[in-house]
Amino acid sequence: MTYIIDGHNLIPKIPGLGLEQVDDEIQLIELLGRFAGRVSKNVAVFFDNAPPGFSGTRRYGRVSAHFTRQGRTADEAIRGYLNKQVKGAKQFILVSSDQSLQAAARYARAHVISSEDFAHELLTVLETKSPPVESYKEAKPSEAEIAEWLQVFKDRRGSAR
């Protein structure tokens, strides 16, 4: 199973995170990376309104972060992602509380969990399970990548999400 996450829908549901924070996306990606490692699942998280030149997909270990260009929503990107699945979306779990996105995921035969329920699951897993022994070293963002993203998010501060 792969989790497909509506990032900006989930952020406000996690204590200590908020959409007003400059590095909210990075913090969520880090939490999801720890979660994915502990449950041995992949995660695809979608964020909308990437600044010009910063849209695209970046890989952080088991987490692929999809930053949609301005003018396109994460919901649209998630719908497109689900529709591209040749064998249907049965192997996916959509995490979002958006009713229309949940309906689209169910139509594609994906499993659905609300952001509130997933936030609880995420925190429970991170608090109770010890990390598994992995045979590979999980890719972490470099200091330069973190600095670059902090600058991007700082520049975005004040712009609508």
TORKOL-4160 file (C-alpha; in steps of 0.2 Angstrom, whole numbers, padded with zeros to 4 digits, m for minus):
161
<pt num="1" X="0000" Y="0000" Z="0000"/>
<pt num="2" X="0005" Y="0018" Z="m0004"/>
<pt num="3" X="m0001" Y="0033" Z="0005"/>
<pt num="4" X="m0007" Y="0048" Z="m0006"/>
<pt num="5" X="m0007" Y="0063" Z="0005"/>
<pt num="6" X="m0016" Y="0080" Z="0003"/>
<pt num="7" X="m0002" Y="0089" Z="0012"/>
<pt num="8" X="m0010" Y="0106" Z="0015"/>
<pt num="9" X="m0025" Y="0097" Z="0021"/>
<pt num="10" X="m0016" Y="0087" Z="0034"/>
<pt num="11" X="m0004" Y="0100" Z="0041"/>
<pt num="12" X="m0017" Y="0109" Z="0052"/>
<pt num="13" X="m0022" Y="0092" Z="0059"/>
<pt num="14" X="m0005" Y="0088" Z="0067"/>
<pt num="15" X="m0001" Y="0097" Z="0083"/>
<pt num="16" X="0013" Y="0109" Z="0082"/>
<pt num="17" X="0012" Y="0111" Z="0063"/>
<pt num="18" X="0002" Y="0125" Z="0054"/>
<pt num="19" X="0000" Y="0132" Z="0037"/>
<pt num="20" X="0007" Y="0149" Z="0043"/>
<pt num="21" X="0024" Y="0141" Z="0046"/>
<pt num="22" X="0038" Y="0145" Z="0034"/>
<pt num="23" X="0044" Y="0127" Z="0034"/>
<pt num="24" X="0028" Y="0117" Z="0036"/>
<pt num="25" X="0030" Y="0107" Z="0021"/>
<pt num="26" X="0048" Y="0101" Z="0026"/>
<pt num="27" X="0042" Y="0097" Z="0044"/>
<pt num="28" X="0028" Y="0086" Z="0037"/>
<pt num="29" X="0040" Y="0078" Z="0024"/>
<pt num="30" X="0051" Y="0073" Z="0039"/>
<pt num="31" X="0037" Y="0066" Z="0049"/>
<pt num="32" X="0030" Y="0056" Z="0035"/>
<pt num="33" X="0048" Y="0050" Z="0031"/>
<pt num="34" X="0049" Y="0043" Z="0049"/>
<pt num="35" X="0032" Y="0036" Z="0048"/>
<pt num="36" X="0035" Y="0027" Z="0031"/>
<pt num="37" X="0051" Y="0019" Z="0038"/>
<pt num="38" X="0042" Y="0012" Z="0053"/>
<pt num="39" X="0027" Y="0005" Z="0044"/>
<pt num="40" X="0037" Y="0000" Z="0028"/>
<pt num="41" X="0026" Y="0009" Z="0016"/>
<pt num="42" X="0029" Y="0022" Z="0003"/>
<pt num="43" X="0021" Y="0040" Z="0004"/>
<pt num="44" X="0017" Y="0052" Z="m0010"/>
<pt num="45" X="0013" Y="0069" Z="m0003"/>
<pt num="46" X="0005" Y="0083" Z="m0014"/>
<pt num="47" X="0007" Y="0102" Z="m0010"/>
<pt num="48" X="0000" Y="0116" Z="m0021"/>
<pt num="49" X="0006" Y="0133" Z="m0026"/>
<pt num="50" X="0024" Y="0130" Z="m0028"/>
<pt num="51" X="0034" Y="0145" Z="m0033"/>
<pt num="52" X="0039" Y="0147" Z="m0051"/>
<pt num="53" X="0054" Y="0136" Z="m0055"/>
<pt num="54" X="0051" Y="0124" Z="m0040"/>
<pt num="55" X="0037" Y="0113" Z="m0045"/>
<pt num="56" X="0040" Y="0095" Z="m0048"/>
<pt num="57" X="0043" Y="0079" Z="m0038"/>
<pt num="58" X="0057" Y="0077" Z="m0026"/>
<pt num="59" X="0062" Y="0060" Z="m0017"/>
<pt num="60" X="0066" Y="0059" Z="0001"/>
<pt num="61" X="0068" Y="0041" Z="0005"/>
<pt num="62" X="0051" Y="0032" Z="0005"/>
<pt num="63" X="0043" Y="0049" Z="0003"/>
<pt num="64" X="0040" Y="0057" Z="m0014"/>
<pt num="65" X="0035" Y="0076" Z="m0013"/>
<pt num="66" X="0025" Y="0083" Z="m0027"/>
<pt num="67" X="0024" Y="0102" Z="m0028"/>
<pt num="68" X="0011" Y="0108" Z="m0041"/>
<pt num="69" X="0014" Y="0124" Z="m0050"/>
<pt num="70" X="0004" Y="0139" Z="m0046"/>
<pt num="71" X="m0013" Y="0139" Z="m0054"/>
<pt num="72" X="m0015" Y="0120" Z="m0052"/>
<pt num="73" X="m0021" Y="0112" Z="m0035"/>
<pt num="74" X="m0015" Y="0097" Z="m0026"/>
<pt num="75" X="m0032" Y="0090" Z="m0028"/>
<pt num="76" X="m0031" Y="0091" Z="m0047"/>
<pt num="77" X="m0013" Y="0083" Z="m0046"/>
<pt num="78" X="m0019" Y="0069" Z="m0034"/>
<pt num="79" X="m0034" Y="0065" Z="m0046"/>
<pt num="80" X="m0022" Y="0064" Z="m0061"/>
<pt num="81" X="m0010" Y="0053" Z="m0051"/>
<pt num="82" X="m0024" Y="0041" Z="m0046"/>
<pt num="83" X="m0031" Y="0041" Z="m0064"/>
<pt num="84" X="m0014" Y="0036" Z="m0071"/>
<pt num="85" X="m0013" Y="0020" Z="m0062"/>
<pt num="86" X="m0015" Y="0006" Z="m0075"/>
<pt num="87" X="m0022" Y="m0007" Z="m0063"/>
<pt num="88" X="m0033" Y="0005" Z="m0053"/>
<pt num="89" X="m0029" Y="0013" Z="m0037"/>
<pt num="90" X="m0033" Y="m0002" Z="m0025"/>
<pt num="91" X="m0016" Y="m0002" Z="m0018"/>
<pt num="92" X="m0017" Y="0017" Z="m0013"/>
<pt num="93" X="m0024" Y="0025" Z="0003"/>
<pt num="94" X="m0029" Y="0043" Z="0001"/>
<pt num="95" X="m0027" Y="0054" Z="0016"/>
<pt num="96" X="m0038" Y="0069" Z="0015"/>
<pt num="97" X="m0054" Y="0076" Z="0023"/>
<pt num="98" X="m0059" Y="0085" Z="0006"/>
<pt num="99" X="m0076" Y="0076" Z="0002"/>
<pt num="100" X="m0074" Y="0078" Z="m0017"/>
<pt num="101" X="m0057" Y="0071" Z="m0017"/>
<pt num="102" X="m0062" Y="0057" Z="m0006"/>
<pt num="103" X="m0076" Y="0053" Z="m0018"/>
<pt num="104" X="m0064" Y="0053" Z="m0033"/>
<pt num="105" X="m0053" Y="0041" Z="m0024"/>
<pt num="106" X="m0067" Y="0030" Z="m0020"/>
<pt num="107" X="m0072" Y="0030" Z="m0038"/>
<pt num="108" X="m0054" Y="0025" Z="m0043"/>
<pt num="109" X="m0056" Y="0011" Z="m0029"/>
<pt num="110" X="m0043" Y="0018" Z="m0018"/>
<pt num="111" X="m0045" Y="0017" Z="0001"/>
<pt num="112" X="m0049" Y="0033" Z="0010"/>
<pt num="113" X="m0044" Y="0039" Z="0027"/>
<pt num="114" X="m0048" Y="0057" Z="0034"/>
<pt num="115" X="m0033" Y="0069" Z="0038"/>
<pt num="116" X="m0039" Y="0069" Z="0056"/>
<pt num="117" X="m0039" Y="0050" Z="0058"/>
<pt num="118" X="m0022" Y="0049" Z="0049"/>
<pt num="119" X="m0014" Y="0062" Z="0060"/>
<pt num="120" X="m0019" Y="0051" Z="0075"/>
<pt num="121" X="m0012" Y="0036" Z="0067"/>
<pt num="122" X="0004" Y="0045" Z="0062"/>
<pt num="123" X="0007" Y="0051" Z="0080"/>
<pt num="124" X="0003" Y="0034" Z="0087"/>
<pt num="125" X="0016" Y="0025" Z="0076"/>
<pt num="126" X="0029" Y="0038" Z="0079"/>
<pt num="127" X="0027" Y="0038" Z="0098"/>
<pt num="128" X="0025" Y="0019" Z="0100"/>
<pt num="129" X="0035" Y="0009" Z="0087"/>
<pt num="130" X="0054" Y="0008" Z="0086"/>
<pt num="131" X="0061" Y="0010" Z="0069"/>
<pt num="132" X="0064" Y="m0007" Z="0060"/>
<pt num="133" X="0081" Y="m0012" Z="0055"/>
<pt num="134" X="0083" Y="m0007" Z="0037"/>
<pt num="135" X="0096" Y="m0014" Z="0024"/>
<pt num="136" X="0098" Y="0003" Z="0016"/>
<pt num="137" X="0102" Y="0021" Z="0022"/>
<pt num="138" X="0087" Y="0032" Z="0020"/>
<pt num="139" X="0090" Y="0047" Z="0009"/>
<pt num="140" X="0090" Y="0063" Z="0019"/>
<pt num="141" X="0089" Y="0081" Z="0012"/>
<pt num="142" X="0106" Y="0089" Z="0011"/>
<pt num="143" X="0110" Y="0105" Z="0021"/>
<pt num="144" X="0110" Y="0114" Z="0004"/>
<pt num="145" X="0093" Y="0107" Z="m0001"/>
<pt num="146" X="0085" Y="0112" Z="0016"/>
<pt num="147" X="0093" Y="0130" Z="0015"/>
<pt num="148" X="0086" Y="0131" Z="m0003"/>
<pt num="149" X="0068" Y="0126" Z="0003"/>
<pt num="150" X="0069" Y="0137" Z="0018"/>
<pt num="151" X="0073" Y="0152" Z="0006"/>
<pt num="152" X="0058" Y="0147" Z="m0005"/>
<pt num="153" X="0046" Y="0146" Z="0009"/>
<pt num="154" X="0052" Y="0162" Z="0016"/>
<pt num="155" X="0049" Y="0170" Z="0000"/>
<pt num="156" X="0032" Y="0163" Z="m0001"/>
<pt num="157" X="0027" Y="0169" Z="0016"/>
<pt num="158" X="0013" Y="0181" Z="0014"/>
<pt num="159" X="0007" Y="0174" Z="m0002"/>
<pt num="160" X="m0009" Y="0164" Z="m0003"/>
<pt num="161" X="m0009" Y="0145" Z="m0002"/>
